[in-house]
Amino acid sequence: MPRRIRAVALPGDGIGPEIMDAVQRMLAAAGARIDWEECEAGAGVALPGGLPGETMDAIASAGLVLKGPLQTSLGGGGKSANVTLRKHFELFANIRPARRLPGVVTPYADRDIDLVIVRENVEDLYAGIEHMQTPDVAQCLKLISRSGSRKIAEAAFALARAQGRSRVTCASKANIMKLSEGLFKEAFEEVAAAHPAIQSDHMIIDNLAHRLVLSPESFDVICTTNMNGDIISDLTAGLVGGLGLAPSANLGAGMALFEAVHGSAPDIAGQGLANPTALLLASLMMLRQAGLPSVAERLEHALYVTLEDGKELTPDLAGPTGIDAGSTSAFTDRVISNLGRRSKAVPSGSGGMPVVQEVARGRVHASTRGQVRSDAGIDVFVEFAGDVPSLVAGLKAASAGLPLTLAMVSNRGLKVYPGALPQADFVDHWRCRFASRAPGDELPDGVLGDLLTRISRFARWCHVERLQLMDGTPGFSVAQGQ
């Protein structure tokens, strides 16, 4: 008899309540003994963010969650409830498997696809730190930490070890974003060195996307940053049948949240057309993480047999002819009726989950880098609608008499001073780099105040970045053409 576990159910929006009910019925029929605490979340909650305090308290207490789709508004400044959950509970590891399923018609149905995306889940552009610099220029800060990068790399190797996988590939854009994505790559390689039994390599993310389309069966575990992982995990879902078949796990120290990747599909809600397969696959991940692999295996075989038989599949699985299509309820009943049957398509040892508890909460890896830091200058970003010569003249006058000299001006990352003016379209947002006249000396705070006061007489400053040398190495990028 499987042990009893406690979990929070978040049915969510749109088709969420339908597929949650279907999955809970299948879990119960398979012998999963789960004490469910159903909580509200999503668009139906009359609170900013859609997450009541009672729901957050229940999640914190249970530590195990099965979540339906939560509706997220586009634009308007509202925060995503999904991202809020990941950040609040430090669910730093997003696990997105992509495996060929029997009976599912795709252009890759004859390929042996069985890979996992391990995506960093709380940093990167998803830090959500954005500013309007001018009325026509918006900025988003990309934050990558060494600690966060090491944690997700450790999770990727833990998953490979738990599932008996042999290779972990780091995917980054370190060739362009040499500091942020370069830090991610560097941290991954530090962790990989401690796991010599597992092969590791690195690929540029665009090349990896290209290779995923050409030879997806050649990949095993892919470890990547938040935005990269968001994009390529949807790509890999498309290889094996689409988001309607894509499960996801969000894991942290002592906390695990499992969900279907797809949206709330309000256009088909309440019509009995929803496919519960993605949420069912997520629940199998939940069972394995909770230490109930035998129940998960039994239900996984029943699902595979149902897909192989091709009877009473939901319309999206039945194909364009709709022959033998069934409702959500009929599909659920069919899976339950197939409990006890076994499919040869289920990989042996499938779905072992990583022991993310190995990666301690709040663990900070002390860096041996940057022990000696010094100031190299200041970047001041300004709004200015005039021409480049007028801007340069004003900036030189503003720095006169200060321990700074105007070293460079760029527009959208392209150097416009010194040197010939490029033949490019300019916007009203300029990066103005002032180099210290005495590199290595710490710039007095009053110097910045004086400089900004002078600049304000002819331009509007937007924000400031301190330029640092770390162990003699520049901790800042240069402009294109510099």
C-alpha positions as CSV (number, residue, x, y, z in Angstrom):
1,M,0.0,0.0,0.0
2,P,1.6,3.3,-1.0
3,R,2.1,5.8,1.8
4,R,-0.3,8.8,2.1
5,I,1.0,12.2,1.0
6,R,-0.4,15.7,1.3
7,A,-0.5,18.1,-1.7
8,V,-2.1,21.4,-2.7
9,A,-4.3,21.5,-5.8
10,L,-4.6,24.8,-7.7
11,P,-7.2,24.1,-10.5
12,G,-6.6,27.5,-12.0
13,D,-8.4,29.1,-14.9
14,G,-10.2,28.1,-18.1
15,I,-9.9,24.4,-18.6
16,G,-7.9,24.1,-15.4
17,P,-10.7,22.7,-13.2
18,E,-11.7,20.1,-15.8
19,I,-8.2,18.7,-16.2
20,M,-7.5,18.8,-12.5
21,D,-10.6,16.8,-11.8
22,A,-9.7,14.3,-14.5
23,V,-6.1,13.8,-13.2
24,Q,-7.3,13.5,-9.6
25,R,-9.7,10.7,-10.7
26,M,-6.9,8.9,-12.5
27,L,-4.5,9.2,-9.5
28,A,-7.0,7.9,-7.1
29,A,-7.8,4.9,-9.4
30,A,-4.1,4.1,-9.7
31,G,-3.9,3.9,-5.9
32,A,-2.3,7.2,-5.1
33,R,-3.3,8.1,-1.5
34,I,-3.2,11.9,-1.6
35,D,-4.8,14.3,0.9
36,W,-5.7,17.3,-1.4
37,E,-6.1,20.8,-0.2
38,E,-7.7,22.7,-3.0
39,C,-6.9,26.5,-3.1
40,E,-7.8,29.4,-5.2
41,A,-5.4,31.1,-7.6
42,G,-5.5,32.9,-10.9
43,A,-7.8,35.3,-12.7
44,G,-10.8,34.4,-10.6
45,V,-9.2,35.8,-7.5
46,A,-10.0,39.5,-6.9
47,L,-6.5,40.3,-5.7
48,P,-3.5,41.7,-7.6
49,G,-1.4,38.8,-8.7
50,G,-4.2,36.3,-8.2
51,L,-2.6,34.6,-5.1
52,P,-4.4,34.9,-1.8
53,G,-2.4,34.7,1.4
54,E,-4.3,31.6,2.4
55,T,-3.1,29.9,-0.8
56,M,0.5,30.9,-0.2
57,D,0.3,29.6,3.4
58,A,-1.1,26.3,2.3
59,I,1.7,25.8,-0.3
60,A,4.4,26.7,2.2
61,S,2.9,24.1,4.7
62,A,2.4,21.2,2.2
63,G,5.6,21.7,0.1
64,L,4.0,19.8,-2.8
65,V,1.7,21.4,-5.4
66,L,-0.1,20.3,-8.5
67,K,-1.1,23.4,-10.5
68,G,-3.5,24.0,-13.4
69,P,-3.0,26.9,-15.9
70,L,-3.1,30.3,-14.4
71,Q,-4.1,33.2,-16.7
72,T,-1.5,35.9,-17.1
73,S,-2.3,39.2,-18.7
74,L,-0.2,40.6,-21.5
75,G,1.3,44.0,-20.8
76,G,-0.2,46.5,-18.4
77,G,2.4,46.0,-15.6
78,G,0.6,43.1,-13.8
79,K,2.9,40.4,-12.4
80,S,2.5,36.8,-13.5
81,A,1.2,34.5,-10.7
82,N,3.3,31.7,-12.2
83,V,6.5,33.7,-11.9
84,T,5.5,35.0,-8.4
85,L,5.2,31.4,-7.2
86,R,8.6,30.5,-8.6
87,K,10.3,33.5,-7.0
88,H,8.5,33.5,-3.6
89,F,9.4,29.8,-3.0
90,E,12.8,29.9,-4.7
91,L,11.7,27.2,-7.2
92,F,15.0,27.7,-9.0
93,A,15.0,24.6,-11.2
94,N,12.4,24.1,-14.0
95,I,12.4,20.6,-15.4
96,R,10.9,20.1,-18.8
97,P,11.1,16.6,-20.3
98,A,10.3,16.0,-23.9
99,R,9.8,12.3,-24.8
100,R,8.2,10.7,-27.9
101,L,4.8,9.3,-26.9
102,P,3.2,6.3,-28.7
103,G,0.3,7.0,-31.1
104,V,1.0,10.8,-31.2
105,V,1.4,11.8,-34.8
106,T,4.2,14.3,-35.3
107,P,6.9,14.9,-38.0
108,Y,9.3,13.3,-35.5
109,A,7.2,10.3,-34.5
110,D,9.9,7.9,-35.8
111,R,12.7,9.6,-33.8
112,D,13.9,8.3,-30.4
113,I,13.4,11.7,-28.6
114,D,14.0,11.5,-24.9
115,L,15.6,14.7,-23.5
116,V,15.1,17.0,-20.6
117,I,15.5,20.8,-20.4
118,V,16.8,22.0,-17.0
119,R,16.1,25.7,-16.9
120,E,17.1,28.3,-14.4
121,N,13.8,29.6,-13.1
122,V,14.1,32.8,-11.1
123,E,16.9,35.0,-12.6
124,D,17.8,36.4,-16.0
125,L,15.3,38.8,-17.7
126,Y,12.6,37.2,-15.5
127,A,13.9,39.3,-12.6
128,G,11.4,41.7,-14.2
129,I,13.4,44.8,-13.6
130,E,12.3,47.2,-16.4
131,H,12.4,51.0,-16.8
132,M,11.2,53.4,-19.4
133,Q,14.4,55.3,-20.1
134,T,12.8,57.8,-22.5
135,P,9.2,57.9,-23.8
136,D,10.5,55.7,-26.7
137,V,13.2,53.5,-25.2
138,A,12.6,50.8,-22.6
139,Q,15.2,48.9,-20.7
140,C,15.2,45.4,-19.1
141,L,18.0,44.3,-16.8
142,K,19.4,40.8,-17.3
143,L,20.7,39.5,-13.9
144,I,22.8,36.3,-13.8
145,S,24.4,35.3,-10.5
146,R,27.2,32.8,-9.9
147,S,25.2,31.2,-7.1
148,G,22.1,30.8,-9.2
149,S,24.0,29.5,-12.1
150,R,25.8,26.9,-10.0
151,K,22.6,25.8,-8.3
152,I,20.9,25.0,-11.7
153,A,24.0,23.3,-13.0
154,E,24.1,21.1,-9.9
155,A,20.4,20.3,-10.4
156,A,21.1,19.3,-14.0
157,F,23.8,16.8,-12.9
158,A,21.6,15.5,-10.1
159,L,18.9,14.8,-12.7
160,A,21.3,13.1,-15.0
161,R,22.5,10.9,-12.1
162,A,19.0,10.1,-10.9
163,Q,17.8,9.1,-14.4
164,G,21.0,7.3,-15.5
165,R,21.7,9.9,-18.2
166,S,25.2,10.3,-19.6
167,R,25.5,13.8,-21.0
168,V,24.7,17.4,-19.9
169,T,24.9,20.2,-22.4
170,C,25.2,23.8,-21.3
171,A,23.4,26.2,-23.7
172,S,24.2,29.9,-23.6
173,K,24.7,33.1,-25.6
174,A,28.1,33.7,-24.1
175,N,29.5,34.7,-27.5
176,I,27.4,37.9,-27.4
177,M,26.6,38.5,-23.7
178,K,30.1,37.8,-22.5
179,L,29.6,38.9,-18.9
180,S,26.1,37.7,-18.0
181,E,25.7,34.5,-20.1
182,G,29.5,34.1,-19.9
183,L,29.2,33.9,-16.1
184,F,26.5,31.2,-16.5
185,K,28.8,29.2,-18.8
186,E,31.7,29.6,-16.4
187,A,29.7,28.5,-13.4
188,F,28.4,25.4,-15.3
189,E,32.0,24.4,-16.2
190,E,33.0,24.7,-12.5
191,V,30.2,22.3,-11.5
192,A,30.9,20.0,-14.4
193,A,34.5,19.5,-13.3
194,A,33.1,17.9,-10.1
195,H,31.1,15.3,-12.1
196,P,33.7,13.6,-14.3
197,A,31.5,10.5,-14.7
198,I,28.9,12.5,-16.7
199,Q,29.9,13.9,-20.1
200,S,29.5,17.7,-20.4
201,D,29.7,20.1,-23.3
202,H,28.7,23.6,-24.3
203,M,26.7,24.9,-27.3
204,I,25.6,28.4,-28.4
205,I,21.9,28.6,-27.9
206,D,21.0,29.4,-31.5
207,N,23.1,26.5,-32.8
208,L,21.5,24.2,-30.2
209,A,18.0,25.2,-31.5
210,H,19.1,24.4,-35.0
211,R,20.5,21.1,-33.9
212,L,17.3,20.3,-31.9
213,V,15.3,20.5,-35.2
214,L,17.8,18.4,-37.1
215,S,18.7,15.7,-34.6
216,P,16.8,16.0,-31.3
217,E,17.6,12.4,-30.4
218,S,21.2,13.3,-30.0
219,F,20.5,15.4,-26.8
220,D,20.1,14.1,-23.3
221,V,20.0,16.9,-20.6
222,I,20.2,20.6,-21.6
223,C,21.0,23.1,-18.9
224,T,20.4,26.8,-19.7
225,T,19.3,30.2,-18.5
226,N,15.8,31.3,-17.9
227,M,14.8,33.0,-21.1
228,N,16.7,30.5,-23.3
229,G,15.1,27.7,-21.5
230,D,11.6,29.2,-21.8
231,I,12.0,29.3,-25.6
232,I,13.7,26.0,-26.3
233,S,11.5,24.0,-24.0
234,D,8.5,25.1,-26.1
235,L,10.5,24.1,-29.1
236,T,11.1,20.6,-27.7
237,A,7.5,20.3,-26.8
238,G,6.6,20.9,-30.4
239,L,8.9,18.0,-31.5
240,V,6.8,15.5,-29.5
241,G,3.3,16.7,-30.0
242,G,2.9,20.2,-28.6
243,L,2.2,22.0,-25.3
244,G,-0.9,19.9,-24.7
245,L,1.5,17.0,-23.9
246,A,4.2,19.0,-22.0
247,P,4.6,18.6,-18.3
248,S,6.8,20.7,-16.0
249,A,8.3,20.6,-12.5
250,N,9.4,23.6,-10.5
251,L,11.8,22.5,-7.8
252,G,13.5,24.1,-4.8
253,A,14.9,23.0,-1.4
254,G,11.9,21.4,0.3
255,M,9.4,22.6,-2.2
256,A,8.1,21.2,-5.5
257,L,5.4,22.5,-7.8
258,F,4.2,20.5,-10.9
259,E,2.1,21.9,-13.7
260,A,1.0,21.6,-17.3
261,V,2.9,24.0,-19.5
262,H,-0.1,24.9,-21.7
263,G,-2.4,27.9,-21.2
264,S,-5.9,28.1,-19.8
265,A,-7.6,27.8,-23.2
266,P,-10.8,29.7,-22.2
267,D,-12.3,29.2,-25.7
268,I,-12.9,25.4,-25.0
269,A,-13.5,25.6,-21.3
270,G,-16.5,23.7,-20.1
271,Q,-17.0,21.8,-23.4
272,G,-15.4,18.5,-22.5
273,L,-12.7,19.0,-25.1
274,A,-9.7,19.6,-22.8
275,N,-6.8,17.1,-22.9
276,P,-5.5,16.3,-19.4
277,T,-2.4,14.5,-20.6
278,A,0.1,17.3,-19.8
279,L,-1.2,17.7,-16.2
280,L,-1.3,13.9,-15.9
281,L,2.4,13.6,-16.9
282,A,3.2,16.4,-14.4
283,S,1.4,14.4,-11.7
284,L,3.6,11.4,-12.5
285,M,6.7,13.6,-11.9
286,M,5.1,14.7,-8.6
287,L,4.5,11.1,-7.5
288,R,8.2,10.2,-8.3
289,Q,9.5,13.3,-6.4
290,A,7.2,12.3,-3.5
291,G,8.7,8.8,-3.4
292,L,5.8,6.9,-5.1
293,P,7.5,5.5,-8.2
294,S,5.4,2.4,-8.4
295,V,2.1,4.3,-8.6
296,A,3.6,6.6,-11.2
297,E,4.8,3.7,-13.3
298,R,1.4,2.0,-13.2
299,L,-0.4,5.1,-14.3
300,E,2.2,5.9,-17.0
301,H,1.7,2.5,-18.6
302,A,-2.1,3.0,-18.6
303,L,-1.6,6.3,-20.4
304,Y,0.8,4.9,-23.0
305,V,-1.6,1.9,-23.6
306,T,-4.4,4.4,-24.1
307,L,-2.4,6.4,-26.6
308,E,-1.4,3.2,-28.4
309,D,-5.0,1.9,-28.7
310,G,-6.1,5.3,-30.1
311,K,-9.7,5.0,-28.7
312,E,-11.6,7.9,-27.1
313,L,-8.7,10.3,-27.3
314,T,-9.5,13.9,-26.9
315,P,-10.0,15.8,-30.2
316,D,-6.6,17.3,-30.3
317,L,-5.1,13.8,-30.2
318,A,-7.6,12.1,-32.4
319,G,-6.5,14.0,-35.5
320,P,-8.3,16.0,-38.1
321,T,-10.8,13.3,-38.9
322,G,-12.0,13.1,-35.4
323,I,-12.5,9.3,-35.7
324,D,-12.8,7.7,-32.2
325,A,-12.5,11.1,-30.5
326,G,-13.8,11.2,-27.0
327,S,-14.5,13.8,-24.3
328,T,-12.2,14.7,-21.4
329,S,-14.3,12.4,-19.2
330,A,-14.3,9.5,-21.7
331,F,-10.5,9.8,-22.1
332,T,-10.1,9.7,-18.4
333,D,-12.3,6.6,-18.1
334,R,-10.3,4.9,-20.8
335,V,-7.0,5.5,-19.0
336,I,-8.5,4.2,-15.8
337,S,-9.8,1.1,-17.6
338,N,-6.2,0.4,-18.8
339,L,-4.7,0.3,-15.4
340,G,-2.8,-3.0,-15.0
341,R,-1.9,-3.2,-18.7
342,R,1.7,-2.6,-19.7
343,S,3.2,-0.8,-22.7
344,K,6.5,-1.7,-24.3
345,A,7.0,2.0,-25.2
346,V,7.6,3.1,-21.6
347,P,11.4,3.5,-21.1
348,S,12.8,1.5,-18.3
349,G,13.6,3.6,-15.3
350,S,11.7,6.5,-16.8
351,G,11.2,9.7,-14.9
352,G,13.5,9.5,-11.9
353,M,13.4,13.0,-10.4
354,P,16.5,14.9,-9.2
355,V,17.2,15.2,-5.5
356,V,17.2,19.0,-5.5
357,Q,17.5,19.0,-1.8
358,E,21.2,18.3,-2.4
359,V,21.4,22.0,-3.4
360,A,20.9,23.8,-0.2
361,R,18.6,26.8,0.1
362,G,20.4,30.1,0.1
363,R,23.8,28.5,-0.5
364,V,26.2,31.2,-1.7
365,H,29.3,30.1,-3.4
366,A,32.1,32.5,-2.4
367,S,33.9,33.8,-5.4
368,T,37.7,34.0,-5.5
369,R,37.3,36.6,-8.2
370,G,37.0,40.4,-7.8
371,Q,39.0,40.4,-4.6
372,V,40.8,43.5,-5.8
373,R,38.4,46.1,-7.2
374,S,39.0,49.6,-8.4
375,D,37.0,52.3,-10.3
376,A,37.6,52.8,-14.0
377,G,34.9,55.4,-14.6
378,I,31.2,56.0,-14.9
379,D,28.6,55.3,-17.5
380,V,25.8,57.9,-17.6
381,F,22.8,57.2,-19.7
382,V,21.0,60.3,-20.9
383,E,18.0,61.4,-22.9
384,F,19.0,63.9,-25.6
385,A,17.2,64.8,-28.8
386,G,19.9,66.9,-30.4
387,D,22.8,65.9,-32.7
388,V,26.0,64.0,-31.7
389,P,28.4,67.0,-31.9
390,S,26.2,69.1,-29.6
391,L,25.9,66.2,-27.1
392,V,29.7,65.6,-27.1
393,A,30.4,69.3,-26.6
394,G,28.0,69.4,-23.6
395,L,29.5,66.2,-22.1
396,K,33.0,67.5,-22.4
397,A,32.0,70.8,-20.8
398,A,30.2,68.9,-18.0
399,S,33.4,66.9,-17.1
400,A,35.8,69.9,-17.2
401,G,37.7,70.2,-14.0
402,L,36.5,66.8,-12.7
403,P,38.8,63.7,-12.4
404,L,36.9,62.3,-15.5
405,T,37.3,62.5,-19.2
406,L,34.7,61.7,-21.9
407,A,35.9,58.4,-23.4
408,M,33.0,57.1,-25.5
409,V,29.4,57.8,-26.5
410,S,27.2,55.0,-27.9
411,N,23.6,54.7,-29.1
412,R,21.8,51.3,-28.8
413,G,25.3,49.8,-28.2
414,L,26.9,51.4,-31.3
415,K,29.9,53.8,-30.8
416,V,29.2,57.2,-32.2
417,Y,32.2,59.0,-30.5
418,P,35.1,59.1,-30.9
419,G,35.7,58.5,-34.6
420,A,33.6,58.7,-37.7
421,L,29.9,58.9,-37.2
422,P,28.2,55.6,-38.3
423,Q,25.4,55.6,-40.9
424,A,22.8,54.4,-38.5
425,D,19.4,55.5,-37.1
426,F,19.7,57.0,-33.6
427,V,17.2,57.1,-30.7
428,D,17.2,59.7,-27.9
429,H,19.0,57.4,-25.4
430,W,22.8,57.7,-25.2
431,R,25.4,55.8,-23.1
432,C,28.1,58.4,-22.1
433,R,31.2,56.8,-20.8
434,F,33.5,58.9,-18.6
435,A,36.9,57.3,-17.8
436,S,38.7,58.0,-14.6
437,R,41.8,60.2,-15.0
438,A,43.5,58.1,-12.3
439,P,42.4,54.5,-12.9
440,G,42.5,52.5,-9.7
441,D,41.6,55.3,-7.4
442,E,38.1,55.3,-6.0
443,L,36.0,58.1,-7.4
444,P,34.6,60.3,-4.6
445,D,30.8,60.2,-4.5
446,G,30.6,64.0,-4.8
447,V,32.1,63.7,-8.3
448,L,29.1,61.9,-9.6
449,G,26.8,64.4,-8.1
450,D,28.7,67.3,-9.7
451,L,28.7,65.5,-13.1
452,L,25.0,64.8,-13.0
453,T,24.2,68.3,-12.0
454,R,26.1,69.7,-14.9
455,I,24.6,67.2,-17.4
456,S,21.1,68.1,-16.3
457,R,21.6,71.6,-17.7
458,F,21.3,70.3,-21.3
459,A,20.1,66.7,-21.1
460,R,18.0,64.4,-18.8
461,W,20.0,61.7,-17.2
462,C,18.3,58.3,-16.9
463,H,20.6,56.0,-14.9
464,V,24.2,55.5,-13.9
465,E,26.5,52.5,-13.9
466,R,29.8,52.3,-12.0
467,L,32.6,50.9,-14.1
468,Q,34.8,48.5,-12.1
469,L,38.0,46.7,-12.7
470,M,38.0,43.3,-11.0
471,D,41.5,41.9,-10.4
472,G,42.5,44.2,-13.2
473,T,39.9,42.9,-15.7
474,P,37.1,45.2,-16.9
475,G,33.8,44.3,-15.4
476,F,31.9,46.1,-18.1
477,S,31.3,45.7,-21.9
478,V,32.5,47.9,-24.7
479,A,30.4,49.4,-27.5
480,Q,30.2,47.9,-30.9
481,G,33.0,49.4,-32.9
482,Q,35.0,50.5,-29.8
